Amino acid sequence: MTSKEFLTIIKKEANPTDYKRYLKQLNYKKITSDEKLAVFEVPNRYLASWIKSKYKPLIQHCFEIYDGTKPHIEIKITGEKKSKKEIISEKAKNEATESTILNPSYTFDSFVVGSSNQMAYNASLAVSEKPGVQYNPLFIYGGTGLGKTHLLQAIGNDAIEKGKTVIYVTIEQFMNDFTFSIKNKNMEHFRGKYRKCDVLLIDDIQFLSGKEQTQEEFFHTFNELHNAKKQIVMTSDRLPSQIAGLVDRLKSRFEWGLTADIQMPGLETKIAIIEKKSELNGINLSREIVNYIATNLDNSIREIEGVLIKLNASASLLNQEINLELAQSLLKEQIREKKENIKLPDIISLVANELNIKPSDIKSKKRTATVANARRVVIYLARELTHNSMPDIAKFLGMKDHSSISKNIQKTNKLIETDENFKLIIQNLKNKIIH
């Protein structure tokens, strides 16, 4: 089988996104392969580790489809010098070693740093440079989809690159592994796996809440690793002290090192994230489309990436370029759902707070420049973000009729076109109201 034939088969069998991003980089080395051993080359260790962890069985299946064989799969780094004898001698060792599934695209280089995540990023970088020495454990907390898992796996990918043994699991996987090991009387294997690694990465530690037996086991695992100066990194949606149903001695240990939070990204950071994710996925977006996505999507990075992939796929299927109309079409349902939950008093409250005036001033007869500007912003956002008609808005604000609303909207649109600072204020307020 040639490398081209192999890629043709795996393209049909694998997830299309995984094939496009990672698997098509597999280079089958026919000269150094035989029916018992299939050798592949990839550009870097991140990719090698991820493909080994997730796709080795499928790669073997491709050979079964082609000629009925099921060879051992070896994935080398391009340019790495390794004889067939060395590869075979490592086979037993490799099969006995616990592997971990990490996304190779989750690196420090692909993480967008902003004021909302600067501390967590710097702490993760410090841990990667000196694992087990500084900030042990590292506890990263924040809302869903803000980048905690990205940083966690970036630490893991960096450690693998340096030849460290890494275990990455969600706490649910840890619990399932623990329960399975008790049931099958195989705790020695379980403890060997979790207590002999160099770096232990645990996602969603908050779900350890109320699991007394698992907490006891994790307590001893933590102590073993910490005493051996092995690095522990955990993520959660809240601080250790706020995790109900967690024993005090674990709460205490989770705070031994450093706790770092990730907050919702500001508008500028979100724009940078969209641009970075687009670049990594090979998607070309105009500034107009980037701004539209940034001001109409939730702050979840996961949601942003999902929309970008959907946008790219839709453009490909429709055989057209990505334009603003396509983006608006894809996001219209999400925006419609959000609009249904936005109320006029909420808009007034937020605008008043941001522009440092009283909410009652906006509905008053005052004509000062500050109040008039705030009222204009409220009118524009109410028309943009709610289903209220112009007469509805006029009535709510105590204005004469809908023509006053129309004039204010026209003036606001003109300011958005000519004043970049005003445009940014509008975008930022819109973002905060939606989310």
Order of alpha helices (4+ residues) and beta strands (2+ residues): alpha-alpha-beta-beta-alpha-beta-alpha-alpha-beta-alpha-beta-alpha-alpha-beta-alpha-beta-alpha-beta-alpha-alpha-alpha-alpha-alpha-alpha-alpha-alpha-alpha-alpha
